[in-house]
Amino acid sequence: MNLIVPRPDNDRLRSSFEGLFQIIDPVIASILNKAMDGKDVSLKEGFELFEARGMDMTALAMVADELRRRTVGSIVTYVVNRNINFTNICIKRCGFCAFSRGHRDEEGYFLPIEEVVRKTREAWELGATEVCIQAGIAPHMDGHLYIDICRAIKKELPDIHIHAFSPEEIVYGALRSKTTVEDYLRMLKEAGIGSLPGTSAEILDDEIRRIISPGRIKTKDWIYVIKTAHRLGIPTTSTIMYGHVENSWHKAKHIAIVRDIQKETHGITEFVPLSFVHYEAPMYNKGLVKGIRPGATGAEVVKMHAVSRIMLNNHIKNIQVSWVKEGTKLAQLCLNVGANDFSGTLIDENISKAAGATHGQLLRPRDFRRLIRDIGRTPAQRSTTYDILKVFCDKEGDDVPDKFDERLVSIRV
């Protein structure tokens, strides 16, 4: 049985934090006090928070969790979705990616549109509200392929949300179709796309991008795609991929860029920290990058989620933790240092798995509910854009087998 300790009243809480601030570094205390007063912390202050150690880090985590409580309360959300990576053939060969293959590789694959639709139908029948579609950047690709995929899915399943195609893919699709990014996004919207994943961001610093992914789009291109999507009424997520060669300044700068975009466009639904999985990544296991780290430490993961909450709290209220990257145990901890979303069911996740992640490809909805209740919080199923679809109170439905239990054995990944 979980013991849920009642929250202290605001005066007692404030007094507790004031006592804590007396015994930590004055610089950190001043920044955290500023955040508690509801003010934005600067890029330089974000850097200082990433450098926190010991009691300073404990205070950082506590303040982040309190800001989370004020902003989104005790609910932890998850989405029932399916990942569909329709090809692993890619011309980019990023140093962190173990998923991609050349077009002549025996392990290369390219799913036809009919198979993408079939996988989407399977997900829908399991209760999924979203399909997340991303893939390699295939050579000689038909520029209208992404549009055709959306149209085919919507023709078969008009009510499912299509969360698809990173800014990297958008730029490539526009190039292959010989049109502008803006016109390409318009065509995707007309074909039924619901939102874009803000992946391919990695670290929004071109110096770092040249090291880990020299063939990818530049920072300005990522920003342009995201802003243009928002202007056209297409929401996006936002991400960061860290734990390789970046430092605290790069991480704080990345979050500040995301915050500036949101202040201008208000189109970002969530921020998703993604720690680098190094086991099979070429730039690590082949020694291609000098000074590369073997992924983020546990302390780095905790600080990333806490600082993200503190820097973004006034503008992006949803901070997601990736159970695929961190595992469910560390993910539970991150939900107590600022995060409020547990990601999605995924069903078949291939990219992190190829890099060596060992935490599986699927979490069932009842697994989410159990893990969320275990930390004294209330589980809720959400839509892609964070509409609450159902709140599960008092262990409602926990002992009842869901569609995943009944049908998952028949799913072909």
Backbone torsions as a table, in degrees:
resi	resn	phi	psi	omega
1	MET	NA	133.0	-179.5
2	ASN	-85.0	136.1	176.0
3	LEU	-96.4	113.6	-179.9
4	ILE	-99.7	111.1	-177.1
5	VAL	-81.7	128.1	179.8
6	PRO	-60.1	144.2	177.1
7	ARG	-70.5	139.7	176.0
8	PRO	-69.0	159.1	176.8
9	ASP	-68.7	167.9	-172.2
10	ASN	-61.9	-37.8	-179.6
11	ASP	-65.7	-44.6	178.4
12	ARG	-64.7	-39.4	-179.7
13	LEU	-63.9	-45.4	-179.9
14	ARG	-61.2	-41.5	179.9
15	SER	-63.6	-38.0	179.7
16	SER	-65.0	-43.1	179.1
17	PHE	-67.5	-38.8	178.5
18	GLU	-61.1	-38.9	176.8
19	GLY	-65.2	-39.9	178.1
20	LEU	-64.4	-41.9	-178.1
21	PHE	-65.0	-20.8	179.5
22	GLN	-70.3	-24.2	-172.0
23	ILE	-110.6	6.3	177.7
24	ILE	-111.3	176.4	-179.8
25	ASP	-55.6	129.8	-177.0
26	PRO	-58.6	-34.3	179.0
27	VAL	-65.0	-48.1	178.7
28	ILE	-63.5	-42.2	179.7
29	ALA	-59.0	-43.1	-179.7
30	SER	-63.4	-41.6	179.9
31	ILE	-66.1	-45.2	-178.6
32	LEU	-66.5	-36.9	176.8
33	ASN	-63.5	-39.7	176.6
34	LYS	-61.2	-44.0	178.8
35	ALA	-64.0	-41.0	178.8
36	MET	-63.2	-26.9	177.6
37	ASP	-82.1	2.7	175.6
38	GLY	84.7	16.2	-179.6
39	LYS	-98.8	151.6	175.4
40	ASP	-70.8	137.9	172.6
41	VAL	-91.2	147.5	-175.1
42	SER	-77.9	171.8	175.4
43	LEU	-58.4	-46.5	179.9
44	LYS	-62.4	-39.5	178.7
45	GLU	-68.1	-35.8	174.5
46	GLY	-61.5	-41.0	175.2
47	PHE	-57.9	-45.9	179.9
48	GLU	-59.9	-39.3	179.6
49	LEU	-65.9	-37.8	177.4
50	PHE	-65.6	-21.3	179.8
51	GLU	-89.2	-0.2	-175.8
52	ALA	-63.1	143.4	177.4
53	ARG	-137.6	162.2	172.8
54	GLY	55.4	-130.9	-179.2
55	MET	-62.3	-31.4	177.0
56	ASP	-60.8	-41.0	179.0
57	MET	-68.6	-36.6	176.4
58	THR	-62.0	-44.5	178.3
59	ALA	-64.0	-41.2	176.7
60	LEU	-56.1	-47.6	-179.1
61	ALA	-63.7	-40.3	-179.0
62	MET	-66.5	-42.3	179.0
63	VAL	-65.9	-42.3	178.7
64	ALA	-59.7	-42.0	-179.3
65	ASP	-68.2	-36.7	177.5
66	GLU	-66.3	-40.6	176.6
67	LEU	-63.4	-39.7	175.4
68	ARG	-58.8	-46.4	-178.9
69	ARG	-59.9	-43.6	-179.4
70	ARG	-64.8	-36.6	-171.7
71	THR	-85.3	-44.5	-174.8
72	VAL	-123.9	-1.8	176.4
73	GLY	74.0	-151.6	-171.9
74	SER	-94.4	-2.7	-177.8
75	ILE	-76.9	136.0	169.7
76	VAL	-115.4	127.0	-174.8
77	THR	-100.9	160.7	170.8
78	TYR	-149.9	160.7	178.7
79	VAL	-121.0	140.8	174.8
80	VAL	-90.2	108.6	-173.6
81	ASN	-144.5	175.8	174.8
82	ARG	-136.9	134.3	171.2
83	ASN	-85.1	136.3	173.8
84	ILE	-129.8	107.1	176.2
85	ASN	-100.7	95.0	-165.0
86	PHE	-78.2	-13.3	171.7
87	THR	-152.4	146.2	173.0
88	ASN	-107.3	6.7	177.8
89	ILE	-79.9	127.4	-172.2
90	CYS	-151.3	140.8	179.4
91	ILE	-90.7	-6.2	-170.3
92	LYS	-84.0	-43.2	180.0
93	ARG	55.0	54.7	177.8
94	CYS	-66.7	146.8	-175.2
95	GLY	-65.5	-22.4	-178.3
96	PHE	-94.4	-4.4	-171.1
97	CYS	-102.3	123.0	175.2
98	ALA	-105.7	2.9	-177.4
99	PHE	-84.1	-36.3	-170.6
100	SER	-73.6	152.7	176.3
101	ARG	-136.7	154.1	173.6
102	GLY	-73.4	161.6	-174.2
103	HIS	-70.3	-11.8	177.2
104	ARG	-100.7	-4.6	-178.3
105	ASP	-68.7	141.0	178.7
106	GLU	-62.4	-31.3	-178.4
107	GLU	-82.6	-2.1	178.8
108	GLY	-70.5	145.1	176.9
109	TYR	-143.5	158.1	177.7
110	PHE	-148.1	107.0	-177.4
111	LEU	-74.9	136.5	173.0
112	PRO	-69.5	161.1	-178.6
113	ILE	-58.0	-36.5	-179.1
114	GLU	-60.4	-36.2	179.3
115	GLU	-72.0	-35.9	175.7
116	VAL	-62.4	-42.5	178.1
117	VAL	-64.9	-41.1	179.6
118	ARG	-61.8	-44.3	178.1
119	LYS	-63.4	-37.2	177.4
120	THR	-65.2	-42.5	179.0
121	ARG	-62.2	-41.9	176.9
122	GLU	-58.7	-43.9	-179.8
123	ALA	-63.1	-44.1	179.7
124	TRP	-59.1	-41.7	-179.8
125	GLU	-69.0	-20.9	174.5
126	LEU	-84.1	-6.5	-179.1
127	GLY	102.6	8.5	179.3
128	ALA	-67.9	142.8	174.7
129	THR	-105.0	-6.8	-174.6
130	GLU	-144.1	144.4	163.2
131	VAL	-117.7	133.0	177.6
132	CYS	-105.9	114.8	-173.1
133	ILE	-116.1	117.4	174.2
134	GLN	-145.9	156.8	-176.4
135	ALA	-160.7	-178.2	174.9
136	GLY	-69.1	166.4	177.2
137	ILE	-95.4	93.1	-171.3
138	ALA	-78.8	140.8	179.0
139	PRO	-67.7	146.7	175.2
140	HIS	58.9	27.0	-178.6
141	MET	-68.6	141.7	172.3
142	ASP	-63.1	123.3	-176.1
143	GLY	-60.9	-22.1	-179.0
144	HIS	-95.3	7.8	-177.4
145	LEU	-58.8	-47.7	-178.2
146	TYR	-60.5	-39.2	178.8
147	ILE	-66.5	-42.8	179.9
148	ASP	-64.2	-36.9	177.4
149	ILE	-62.0	-46.0	179.9
150	CYS	-61.8	-45.1	-179.3
151	ARG	-62.4	-42.2	-178.4
152	ALA	-65.6	-41.3	178.7
153	ILE	-65.4	-46.2	-177.5
154	LYS	-67.1	-31.0	176.6
155	LYS	-64.3	-39.3	-178.2
156	GLU	-84.2	-39.6	-173.9
157	LEU	-136.2	78.5	-171.9
158	PRO	-64.1	-21.0	-174.4
159	ASP	-95.5	-6.3	-179.8
160	ILE	-80.5	145.5	-179.9
161	HIS	-87.1	129.0	177.2
162	ILE	-99.5	110.2	177.7
163	HIS	-107.9	101.5	-164.6
164	ALA	-151.3	151.2	166.1
165	PHE	72.5	107.5	179.8
166	SER	-69.6	166.2	174.2
167	PRO	-53.6	-35.4	175.8
168	GLU	-59.0	-44.9	180.0
169	GLU	-69.2	-36.1	178.8
170	ILE	-62.7	-45.6	178.9
171	VAL	-61.3	-42.3	-179.0
172	TYR	-68.3	-41.9	178.0
173	GLY	-61.6	-41.4	178.3
174	ALA	-64.9	-40.8	178.6
175	LEU	-62.6	-47.0	-177.8
176	ARG	-68.1	-28.9	180.0
177	SER	-93.2	0.8	177.2
178	LYS	57.4	47.9	177.4
179	THR	-137.2	178.1	179.0
180	THR	-83.7	159.7	175.5
181	VAL	-58.2	-42.9	-179.1
182	GLU	-61.8	-46.9	179.9
183	ASP	-66.6	-35.3	179.1
184	TYR	-65.3	-42.7	176.8
185	LEU	-63.8	-36.7	176.1
186	ARG	-61.2	-43.3	179.5
187	MET	-64.3	-39.4	177.8
188	LEU	-64.6	-40.1	178.6
189	LYS	-64.0	-42.5	177.6
190	GLU	-64.4	-29.9	-179.7
191	ALA	-80.6	-10.6	173.6
192	GLY	116.3	7.8	178.3
193	ILE	-64.5	141.5	-178.0
194	GLY	-102.1	-33.3	-179.2
195	SER	-165.7	163.2	177.8
196	LEU	-110.9	140.4	169.0
197	PRO	-75.7	136.0	-178.8
198	GLY	-86.9	40.0	177.0
199	THR	-82.1	-174.6	-171.3
200	SER	64.0	12.0	176.3
201	ALA	-79.1	-39.5	-175.3
202	GLU	47.5	-111.2	170.3
203	ILE	-116.1	125.9	-176.9
204	LEU	-81.5	67.0	177.3
205	ASP	-150.4	118.2	-172.0
206	ASP	-65.6	-27.1	176.1
207	GLU	-61.7	-44.7	178.7
208	ILE	-70.7	-40.3	-177.9
209	ARG	-62.9	-35.7	178.3
210	ARG	-65.0	-26.7	-179.4
211	ILE	-81.6	-47.9	-172.0
212	ILE	-94.9	-21.1	-177.6
213	SER	-154.2	66.8	-172.5
214	PRO	-62.2	-21.0	-178.8
215	GLY	-91.9	-2.2	-175.1
216	ARG	-84.6	168.6	179.0
217	ILE	-61.1	155.3	179.8
218	LYS	-81.1	166.8	179.8
219	THR	-54.2	-45.3	-177.5
220	LYS	-63.2	-31.8	179.3
221	ASP	-70.7	-41.1	177.5
222	TRP	-60.9	-45.9	-179.6
223	ILE	-62.2	-41.9	-178.4
224	TYR	-62.7	-45.1	179.7
225	VAL	-61.8	-46.1	-178.3
226	ILE	-62.3	-46.7	-179.7
227	LYS	-65.1	-38.5	-179.6
228	THR	-67.2	-41.9	176.5
229	ALA	-57.7	-45.9	-179.8
230	HIS	-62.3	-41.4	-179.6
231	ARG	-63.0	-30.0	179.2
232	LEU	-89.3	4.4	178.1
233	GLY	84.8	20.3	177.3
234	ILE	-105.9	111.5	178.8
235	PRO	-71.8	160.8	178.0
236	THR	-138.5	163.2	165.5
237	THR	-93.4	-176.7	172.9
238	SER	-144.3	149.2	-175.7
239	THR	-139.2	167.9	167.4
240	ILE	-141.9	141.0	175.5
241	MET	-118.1	116.6	-168.6
242	TYR	-135.3	167.8	179.0
243	GLY	104.2	22.0	-177.1
244	HIS	-121.2	-88.6	-179.0
245	VAL	-120.4	0.1	-178.8
246	GLU	-74.9	165.7	174.8
247	ASN	-123.3	-175.8	-176.3
248	SER	-61.1	-35.4	179.7
249	TRP	-66.0	-43.4	179.4
250	HIS	-60.2	-41.3	-178.9
251	LYS	-66.4	-45.1	179.3
252	ALA	-64.5	-40.0	178.7
253	LYS	-62.7	-42.4	179.1
254	HIS	-59.6	-48.3	-179.5
255	ILE	-63.7	-37.8	179.1
256	ALA	-64.5	-37.9	177.2
257	ILE	-63.5	-46.4	178.5
258	VAL	-59.6	-42.6	179.5
259	ARG	-62.8	-42.3	178.7
260	ASP	-61.6	-40.1	177.2
261	ILE	-61.1	-46.9	-177.8
262	GLN	-64.5	-37.0	178.1
263	LYS	-63.5	-29.8	179.9
264	GLU	-84.6	-41.0	-169.0
265	THR	-112.6	-26.4	-178.5
266	HIS	58.5	31.2	-175.8
267	GLY	-107.8	3.0	-178.2
268	ILE	-93.3	127.1	-177.1
269	THR	-88.5	-27.2	-174.7
270	GLU	-161.8	162.0	172.4
271	PHE	-119.4	131.9	-173.1
272	VAL	-125.8	103.0	171.9
273	PRO	-71.4	132.1	-179.7
274	LEU	-126.9	109.6	-178.9
275	SER	-78.2	144.8	-178.3
276	PHE	-65.0	125.4	174.5
277	VAL	-97.2	114.2	-166.2
278	HIS	-95.8	-18.2	-165.2
279	TYR	-52.6	-47.2	-178.1
280	GLU	-111.5	5.9	-178.5
281	ALA	-68.7	126.3	-177.3
282	PRO	-55.6	-39.9	-174.9
283	MET	-69.5	-16.9	176.2
284	TYR	-97.7	-55.7	-171.6
285	ASN	-77.1	-10.7	173.8
286	LYS	-106.3	3.6	177.7
287	GLY	63.8	35.0	-174.9
288	LEU	-80.4	-19.9	-176.4
289	VAL	-124.2	123.3	-179.6
290	LYS	-68.9	135.0	174.6
291	GLY	76.4	13.4	-178.4
292	ILE	-71.8	141.4	-179.9
293	ARG	-93.3	154.3	178.5
294	PRO	-82.6	57.7	-179.0
295	GLY	82.4	172.1	-179.8
296	ALA	-75.5	145.5	172.1
297	THR	-76.2	168.7	176.5
298	GLY	-59.5	-39.3	178.7
299	ALA	-63.5	-40.3	177.9
300	GLU	-63.3	-41.0	179.7
301	VAL	-62.4	-46.2	179.3
302	VAL	-61.0	-47.8	-179.4
303	LYS	-63.1	-37.9	-179.9
304	MET	-60.1	-46.0	-179.3
305	HIS	-69.2	-37.5	179.6
306	ALA	-68.1	-46.9	-179.5
307	VAL	-67.1	-36.4	176.4
308	SER	-58.1	-46.0	178.2
309	ARG	-60.8	-46.2	-175.7
310	ILE	-66.3	-42.5	-178.0
311	MET	-75.5	-29.2	-172.8
312	LEU	-105.9	-7.5	-168.2
313	ASN	-54.2	-36.4	-177.9
314	ASN	-78.0	-6.6	-171.6
315	HIS	-131.8	-38.2	176.4
316	ILE	-124.6	109.2	-170.8
317	LYS	-85.4	-12.0	-176.6
318	ASN	-108.0	117.3	175.1
319	ILE	-112.2	120.1	-176.0
320	GLN	-99.4	143.1	170.6
321	VAL	-108.8	137.0	-177.7
322	SER	-94.0	107.0	178.3
323	TRP	-66.9	-25.4	178.0
324	VAL	-64.9	-41.3	-179.9
325	LYS	-78.1	-42.6	-168.1
326	GLU	-102.3	-14.8	-171.7
327	GLY	81.3	160.2	-173.9
328	THR	-70.7	-30.9	-177.2
329	LYS	-69.4	-48.5	177.7
330	LEU	-68.5	-32.0	177.2
331	ALA	-62.3	-41.3	176.2
332	GLN	-58.6	-41.8	178.3
333	LEU	-62.0	-43.0	-179.0
334	CYS	-64.5	-28.0	175.8
335	LEU	-70.3	-10.5	175.4
336	ASN	-106.9	9.6	176.3
337	VAL	-131.9	31.2	172.8
338	GLY	125.3	-27.0	-179.1
339	ALA	-76.4	153.6	179.5
340	ASN	-136.7	1.9	-179.8
341	ASP	-129.8	140.3	-172.2
342	PHE	-104.0	15.3	179.9
343	SER	72.8	-148.7	-172.3
344	GLY	-132.6	175.5	-178.3
345	THR	-67.9	-33.6	174.3
346	LEU	68.8	-48.6	179.1
347	ILE	71.1	-60.7	172.7
348	ASP	-136.4	108.0	-179.8
349	GLU	-109.2	121.9	-171.7
350	ASN	-109.4	-29.0	-170.4
351	ILE	-74.0	-50.4	177.2
352	SER	-65.9	-37.4	178.8
353	LYS	-60.3	-43.4	-179.9
354	ALA	-63.2	-31.3	-179.8
355	ALA	-78.5	-8.6	177.2
356	GLY	111.2	6.1	176.4
357	ALA	-62.8	140.2	-171.7
358	THR	-115.5	15.3	-172.6
359	HIS	-97.0	9.3	174.6
360	GLY	95.0	177.8	-177.5
361	GLN	-116.2	-2.8	-173.1
362	LEU	-149.1	136.6	161.6
363	LEU	-124.1	130.7	178.3
364	ARG	-76.9	155.4	176.9
365	PRO	-54.3	-40.4	-179.6
366	ARG	-68.0	-27.3	174.3
367	ASP	-65.7	-43.9	176.8
368	PHE	-57.4	-47.8	-176.3
369	ARG	-61.2	-41.2	179.7
370	ARG	-64.1	-45.9	-177.9
371	LEU	-66.0	-35.3	179.4
372	ILE	-71.6	-44.2	178.4
373	ARG	-63.5	-31.5	-177.7
374	ASP	-62.1	-24.3	177.9
375	ILE	-102.8	15.6	174.2
376	GLY	78.0	23.8	-179.1
377	ARG	-116.5	172.4	-175.5
378	THR	-106.0	121.9	179.6
379	PRO	-78.7	147.8	176.6
380	ALA	-149.1	137.2	173.5
381	GLN	-85.0	135.8	-178.3
382	ARG	-121.4	168.4	169.1
383	SER	-88.0	176.5	177.9
384	THR	-58.5	-37.1	-176.9
385	THR	-97.8	19.8	170.4
386	TYR	72.1	26.3	163.0
387	ASP	-75.3	134.1	179.2
388	ILE	-79.2	118.6	-177.9
389	LEU	-90.3	-35.4	178.5
390	LYS	-161.8	130.9	173.5
391	VAL	-100.0	131.9	-177.3
392	PHE	-103.2	103.5	-178.0
393	CYS	-99.9	147.6	171.4
394	ASP	53.0	47.3	177.0
395	LYS	58.8	27.8	179.0
396	GLU	-60.0	124.1	175.5
397	GLY	79.1	-0.4	-175.5
398	ASP	-66.7	-32.3	-176.7
399	ASP	-97.1	3.9	-178.9
400	VAL	-101.5	121.3	178.3
401	PRO	-56.1	134.7	178.7
402	ASP	-98.8	-178.1	-176.8
403	LYS	-59.9	-29.3	179.5
404	PHE	-63.3	-40.4	178.9
405	ASP	-65.9	-37.2	-173.7
406	GLU	-80.1	-32.9	-168.6
407	ARG	-119.6	-10.6	-171.3
408	LEU	-61.2	-30.2	-179.0
409	VAL	-63.0	-21.6	-178.4
410	SER	-92.1	-5.0	-177.2
411	ILE	-76.7	133.1	175.6
412	ARG	-102.9	118.1	-178.0
413	VAL	-94.4	NA	NA
